[in-house]
Amino acid sequence: MAKIKISSKVEQSEWEARQSIAYESKQSIAGLLSEAVADYVRKRRLRPEVLSHLEDSINENEELGYRLAK
């Protein structure tokens, strides 16, 4: 698939967080941003009621998510 170049501005703290994530996951910044855009598109294309249930579940299980991530 053809790739296009994009430009955007983000807060410096967010950029530094993305750099850390890229380093920790051994990904390039471009790869990390491509993954983030793809994830965003997938989430936005879900039916609104499915997305609402997903967000509710994430919120209800936030503490469990943090525990499992350790």
N, CA, C and O of each residue as an XYZ file, in Angstrom:
280
protein
N       0.845     -1.172      0.000
C       0.000      0.000      0.000
C       0.893      1.239      0.000
O       1.906      1.285      0.698
N       0.512      2.230     -0.780
C       1.281      3.469     -0.865
C       1.168      4.248      0.439
O       0.123      4.254      1.089
N       2.233      4.884      0.797
C       2.257      5.694      2.020
C       2.350      7.154      1.638
O       2.940      7.508      0.617
N       1.756      8.003      2.474
C       1.836      9.441      2.257
C       2.502     10.080      3.466
O       2.478      9.526      4.565
N       3.085     11.224      3.259
C       3.726     11.949      4.340
C       2.726     12.945      4.910
O       2.044     13.648      4.164
N       2.643     13.003      6.240
C       1.750     13.953      6.887
C       2.544     14.799      7.871
O       3.668     14.459      8.239
N       1.948     15.892      8.285
C       2.579     16.776      9.251
C       1.540     17.168     10.288
O       0.370     17.370      9.962
N       1.970     17.275     11.528
C       1.056     17.640     12.594
C       1.841     18.262     13.736
O       3.068     18.180     13.778
N       1.129     18.876     14.651
C       1.750     19.433     15.853
C       1.146     18.748     17.069
O      -0.061     18.511     17.123
N       1.997     18.431     18.050
C       1.543     17.832     19.304
C       2.268     18.529     20.451
O       3.304     19.167     20.262
N       1.698     18.391     21.634
C       2.350     18.934     22.822
C       3.684     18.216     23.035
O       3.808     17.023     22.761
N       4.673     18.954     23.524
C       5.995     18.371     23.712
C       5.950     17.173     24.659
O       6.627     16.173     24.421
N       5.162     17.263     25.726
C       5.080     16.146     26.672
C       4.500     14.900     26.007
O       4.934     13.784     26.295
N       3.515     15.084     25.115
C       2.950     13.940     24.401
C       3.980     13.340     23.451
O       4.080     12.120     23.323
N       4.741     14.198     22.789
C       5.777     13.723     21.869
C       6.827     12.905     22.626
O       7.245     11.838     22.175
N       7.242     13.422     23.779
C       8.243     12.705     24.581
C       7.699     11.361     25.054
O       8.434     10.375     25.102
N       6.415     11.317     25.402
C       5.803     10.049     25.815
C       5.801      9.066     24.641
O       6.076      7.880     24.824
N       5.493      9.552     23.447
C       5.498      8.677     22.266
C       6.906      8.175     21.966
O       7.086      7.019     21.583
N       7.890      9.028     22.138
C       9.271      8.597     21.924
C       9.640      7.488     22.898
O      10.292      6.514     22.521
N       9.226      7.637     24.142
C       9.509      6.603     25.147
C       8.833      5.285     24.789
O       9.438      4.218     24.892
N       7.584      5.368     24.372
C       6.846      4.160     23.990
C       7.513      3.489     22.794
O       7.665      2.268     22.762
N       7.905      4.285     21.823
C       8.575      3.728     20.642
C       9.866      3.028     21.042
O      10.144      1.924     20.574
N      10.649      3.656     21.896
C      11.907      3.069     22.336
C      11.656      1.764     23.096
O      12.304      0.749     22.840
N      10.705      1.807     24.036
C      10.412      0.632     24.856
C       9.896     -0.539     24.020
O      10.185     -1.697     24.322
N       9.132     -0.235     22.967
C       8.557     -1.299     22.141
C       9.418     -1.613     20.914
O       9.039     -2.416     20.061
N      10.582     -0.966     20.843
C      11.527     -1.181     19.738
C      10.859     -0.918     18.376
O      11.044     -1.668     17.418
N      10.079      0.169     18.325
C       9.421      0.588     17.095
C       9.955      1.952     16.690
O      10.469      2.706     17.517
N       9.826      2.249     15.427
C      10.143      3.601     14.986
C       8.967      4.501     15.331
O       7.848      4.026     15.524
N       9.221      5.800     15.407
C       8.140      6.755     15.640
C       7.108      6.626     14.511
O       5.904      6.640     14.768
N       7.573      6.501     13.276
C       6.656      6.374     12.140
C       5.767      5.139     12.297
O       4.565      5.199     12.039
N       6.353      4.031     12.717
C       5.580      2.812     12.917
C       4.553      2.970     14.023
O       3.416      2.515     13.899
N       4.962      3.618     15.104
C       4.069      3.851     16.229
C       2.902      4.752     15.814
O       1.754      4.482     16.166
N       3.194      5.809     15.074
C       2.143      6.726     14.632
C       1.213      6.047     13.625
O       0.003      6.274     13.659
N       1.755      5.222     12.731
C       0.921      4.481     11.780
C      -0.030      3.551     12.521
O      -1.208      3.450     12.178
N       0.489      2.880     13.533
C      -0.334      1.984     14.342
C      -1.433      2.769     15.058
O      -2.577      2.320     15.124
N      -1.086      3.941     15.593
C      -2.058      4.768     16.298
C      -3.161      5.258     15.356
O      -4.335      5.261     15.726
N      -2.793      5.667     14.155
C      -3.787      6.126     13.180
C      -4.699      4.968     12.788
O      -5.916      5.138     12.718
N      -4.133      3.808     12.534
C      -4.937      2.639     12.160
C      -5.904      2.272     13.284
O      -7.065      1.954     13.025
N      -5.436      2.316     14.518
C      -6.284      2.017     15.673
C      -7.417      3.035     15.779
O      -8.564      2.664     16.029
N      -7.105      4.299     15.592
C      -8.108      5.357     15.639
C      -9.187      5.126     14.581
O     -10.378      5.234     14.872
N      -8.773      4.811     13.370
C      -9.729      4.587     12.278
C     -10.619      3.387     12.596
O     -11.834      3.445     12.408
N     -10.011      2.294     13.080
C     -10.801      1.104     13.435
C     -11.851      1.443     14.483
O     -13.009      1.046     14.353
N     -11.458      2.173     15.519
C     -12.394      2.526     16.590
C     -13.512      3.420     16.088
O     -14.665      3.244     16.482
N     -13.199      4.369     15.231
C     -14.208      5.307     14.722
C     -15.184      4.650     13.767
O     -16.295      5.145     13.577
N     -14.787      3.549     13.168
C     -15.660      2.879     12.208
C     -16.626      1.904     12.878
O     -17.538      1.394     12.227
N     -16.435      1.640     14.164
C     -17.361      0.767     14.883
C     -18.710      1.457     15.024
O     -18.793      2.686     15.043
N     -19.741      0.671     15.121
C     -21.056      1.266     15.367
C     -21.013      2.019     16.690
O     -20.391      1.548     17.642
N     -21.660      3.179     16.770
C     -21.601      3.998     17.993
C     -21.996      3.253     19.266
O     -21.375      3.458     20.309
N     -23.014      2.393     19.206
C     -23.424      1.693     20.424
C     -22.382      0.671     20.864
O     -22.223      0.433     22.061
N     -21.676      0.068     19.921
C     -20.608     -0.871     20.271
C     -19.470     -0.106     20.939
O     -18.926     -0.555     21.948
N     -19.114      1.034     20.385
C     -18.066      1.857     20.959
C     -18.444      2.318     22.364
O     -17.596      2.354     23.255
N     -19.689      2.665     22.561
C     -20.157      3.086     23.881
C     -20.008      1.958     24.901
O     -19.552      2.193     26.021
N     -20.387      0.743     24.526
C     -20.234     -0.406     25.428
C     -18.760     -0.684     25.714
O     -18.397     -1.017     26.842
N     -17.918     -0.548     24.702
C     -16.484     -0.754     24.885
C     -15.920      0.265     25.878
O     -15.176     -0.102     26.788
N     -16.269      1.531     25.707
C     -15.783      2.569     26.623
C     -16.276      2.321     28.046
O     -15.526      2.504     29.004
N     -17.549      1.902     28.189
C     -18.082      1.588     29.520
C     -17.289      0.465     30.172
O     -16.954      0.540     31.354
N     -16.991     -0.568     29.406
C     -16.245     -1.705     29.931
C     -14.832     -1.300     30.344
O     -14.341     -1.715     31.394
N     -14.191     -0.498     29.521
C     -12.842     -0.024     29.850
C     -12.868      0.787     31.136
O     -12.015      0.606     32.004
N     -13.841      1.677     31.260
C     -13.949      2.511     32.464
C     -14.238      1.671     33.698
O     -13.660      1.906     34.759
N     -15.125      0.695     33.568
C     -15.481     -0.157     34.704
C     -14.313     -1.027     35.150
O     -14.225     -1.387     36.324
N     -13.422     -1.367     34.238
C     -12.327     -2.284     34.540
C     -10.960     -1.607     34.518
O      -9.941     -2.273     34.339
N     -10.935     -0.294     34.700
C      -9.680      0.456     34.615
C      -8.652     -0.031     35.631
O      -7.487     -0.231     35.286
N      -9.071     -0.222     36.869
C      -8.121     -0.670     37.895
C      -7.564     -2.051     37.546
O      -6.364     -2.288     37.686
N      -8.419     -2.954     37.097
C      -7.968     -4.283     36.699
C      -6.966     -4.182     35.557
O      -5.966     -4.899     35.547
N      -7.220     -3.305     34.602
C      -6.297     -3.104     33.485
C      -4.930     -2.680     33.950
O      -3.919     -3.177     33.455
N      -4.885     -1.747     34.916
C      -3.589     -1.307     35.451
C      -2.876     -2.439     36.169
O      -1.660     -2.588     36.046
N      -3.627     -3.239     36.919
C      -3.005     -4.374     37.627
C      -2.439     -5.397     36.653
O      -1.346     -5.922     36.865
N      -3.177     -5.679     35.590
C      -2.724     -6.663     34.609
C      -1.535     -6.153     33.808
O      -0.719     -6.943     33.332
N      -1.434     -4.842     33.658
C      -0.345     -4.269     32.873
C       0.994     -4.313     33.601
O       2.044     -4.150     32.979
N       0.964     -4.531     34.899
C       2.212     -4.553     35.679
C       2.995     -5.805     35.413
O       4.071     -5.993     35.982
